[in-house]
Amino acid sequence: MYRIRLFAVRRARAFEWIYKRVEQVMVALDPLFAKIGYNRVERPIALIEKGVKTLLFDCKMCGQCVLSSTGMSCPMNCPKQLRNGPCGGVRQGGFCEVKPEMKCVWALGWDGASRMKEGATKIREVLPPVDRSLQGSSSWLRASREVAAQNRETRDAARMALAEAFPEARLQEPSAAPLAEEPPKATNTGRGA
Ligand code: SF4
């Protein structure tokens, strides 16, 4: 597992790309999930997520995945469980002071982030503390649901702006959108041949 974790950090850019594709698929599935019920899909998706991410990242299912901000190195594997790091105890060669046989999770994180497209910027953002009440839940589902909700809001706002702008435009310049003359046939109420 530890070796796979190191591999994931070395391939951080590829995993960043894969993560984005997974998110796109999950967002596209939002109407289906909503129809089935998010509560019902939570458990099976959390199980799939746990299987995949435990294998690749030694995921602890904290429920608020930050891998894309931590160079694909899971911060929950830090013995101090720091959400921002590294601490001041990194040993020579980038090893952990608590588990000297292990590379510091955060030293790996900065390495992974430097290989990613957006990682170098994201790792500088201060992450909030872990919310333990989300332990065991699916981060994939939560994140994609939030993106889908944002997309809906943006679409609704654009529709609303258009609806508001159109009558205003007609008031300002009625000739810009004249009503078409109704063809005589269309106004003829009698039934033709
Ligand atoms: S940050 Fe949380 S969800 Fe992401 S890999 Fe680590 S424990 Fe799993």
Residues whose N, C-alpha, C, O or C-beta is under 5 A from the ligand:
A	BS01	SF4	F57 C59 K60 M61 C62 G63 Q64 C65 V66 L67 C74 P75 M76 S139
